[in-house]
Amino acid sequence: MTLQVVDMDILKLKVDAVVNAANVDLIEGGGICGQIFEKAGRENLKKACQKLSPIKPGEAVITDGFDLYQKHIIHAVGPIYNKMYKEACEKILSDAYRNSLKLAKKNEIKSIAFPLISAGIYGFPEKDAFFIAKRTIEKFLNDNEMEVYLSTFGKDILSLIMG
């Protein structure tokens, strides 16, 4: 299988699981996290997340998708970007993608959609976040069968790739 880069809302993709760019306490936030909580059903998702939190940056956990089309939500925590700790942030971001993919495989998920983790309010430079995600996902797909989407929703994909 291959990685497909798309410019669309991950909640509109017909996949088995979506990845929530979560915070360590797995509580409702803004951006894609807030949308996932809203569309999945806040109360059910909040209760499920309370049982699993807190988690560390780079880790991932899975919950039911509740009211979403997608059967599962994988909650992955990326780093809050700090250019003084660039290499550590890059490793944590790569770990968030890798651990999400491992969790998907363990749960027999055949298709999954990712946002650009940490590229929103966590301040990770979008181009760097894109290439870390792409590289990590492609490496996983070298040895594993899965349909993976990476959404650049709302971001200029050409500037990410070329700029």
HUWOBEL-V455562 format. One record per residue. N is the residue number from 0. RES is the residue in three letters. OMEGA is omega as a letter, one per 30 degrees, with the letter a starting at -180 (none if undefined). BURIAL is # if it has 24 or more other C-alpha atoms within 12 Angstrom, else .. Layout:
((N	RES	OMEGA	BURIAL) (N	RES	OMEGA	BURIAL))
//
This chain:
((0	MET	a	.) (1	THR	l	.) (2	LEU	l	#) (3	GLN	l	#) (4	VAL	a	#) (5	VAL	l	#) (6	ASP	l	#) (7	MET	l	#) (8	ASP	a	#) (9	ILE	a	#) (10	LEU	l	#) (11	LYS	l	.) (12	LEU	l	#) (13	LYS	a	.) (14	VAL	l	#) (15	ASP	a	#) (16	ALA	l	#) (17	VAL	l	#) (18	VAL	l	#) (19	ASN	l	#) (20	ALA	a	#) (21	ALA	l	#) (22	ASN	a	#) (23	VAL	a	#) (24	ASP	l	#) (25	LEU	l	#) (26	ILE	a	#) (27	GLU	l	#) (28	GLY	l	.) (29	GLY	l	.) (30	GLY	a	#) (31	ILE	l	#) (32	CYS	l	#) (33	GLY	l	.) (34	GLN	l	#) (35	ILE	l	#) (36	PHE	a	#) (37	GLU	a	#) (38	LYS	l	.) (39	ALA	a	#) (40	GLY	a	.) (41	ARG	a	#) (42	GLU	l	.) (43	ASN	a	.) (44	LEU	l	#) (45	LYS	l	#) (46	LYS	a	.) (47	ALA	a	#) (48	CYS	l	#) (49	GLN	a	.) (50	LYS	a	.) (51	LEU	a	.) (52	SER	f	#) (53	PRO	l	.) (54	ILE	a	#) (55	LYS	l	#) (56	PRO	a	#) (57	GLY	a	#) (58	GLU	l	#) (59	ALA	l	#) (60	VAL	a	#) (61	ILE	l	#) (62	THR	l	#) (63	ASP	l	#) (64	GLY	l	#) (65	PHE	a	#) (66	ASP	l	.) (67	LEU	l	#) (68	TYR	a	.) (69	GLN	a	#) (70	LYS	a	#) (71	HIS	l	#) (72	ILE	l	#) (73	ILE	a	#) (74	HIS	a	#) (75	ALA	a	#) (76	VAL	l	#) (77	GLY	a	#) (78	PRO	l	#) (79	ILE	a	#) (80	TYR	l	#) (81	ASN	a	.) (82	LYS	l	.) (83	MET	a	.) (84	TYR	a	.) (85	LYS	a	.) (86	GLU	l	.) (87	ALA	l	.) (88	CYS	l	#) (89	GLU	l	#) (90	LYS	l	#) (91	ILE	l	#) (92	LEU	l	#) (93	SER	l	#) (94	ASP	a	#) (95	ALA	l	#) (96	TYR	a	#) (97	ARG	a	#) (98	ASN	l	#) (99	SER	a	#) (100	LEU	l	#) (101	LYS	l	#) (102	LEU	l	#) (103	ALA	l	#) (104	LYS	a	#) (105	LYS	a	.) (106	ASN	l	.) (107	GLU	l	.) (108	ILE	a	#) (109	LYS	a	#) (110	SER	a	#) (111	ILE	l	#) (112	ALA	l	#) (113	PHE	l	#) (114	PRO	l	#) (115	LEU	a	#) (116	ILE	l	#) (117	SER	a	#) (118	ALA	l	#) (119	GLY	a	#) (120	ILE	l	.) (121	TYR	l	#) (122	GLY	l	.) (123	PHE	l	#) (124	PRO	a	#) (125	GLU	a	#) (126	LYS	l	#) (127	ASP	l	#) (128	ALA	l	#) (129	PHE	a	#) (130	PHE	l	#) (131	ILE	l	#) (132	ALA	a	#) (133	LYS	a	#) (134	ARG	a	.) (135	THR	a	#) (136	ILE	a	#) (137	GLU	l	#) (138	LYS	l	.) (139	PHE	a	#) (140	LEU	l	#) (141	ASN	a	.) (142	ASP	a	.) (143	ASN	l	#) (144	GLU	l	.) (145	MET	l	#) (146	GLU	a	#) (147	VAL	l	#) (148	TYR	l	#) (149	LEU	a	#) (150	SER	l	#) (151	THR	a	#) (152	PHE	l	#) (153	GLY	a	.) (154	LYS	a	#) (155	ASP	a	.) (156	ILE	l	.) (157	LEU	l	.) (158	SER	l	.) (159	LEU	a	#) (160	ILE	a	.) (161	MET	a	.) (162	GLY	none	.))
//
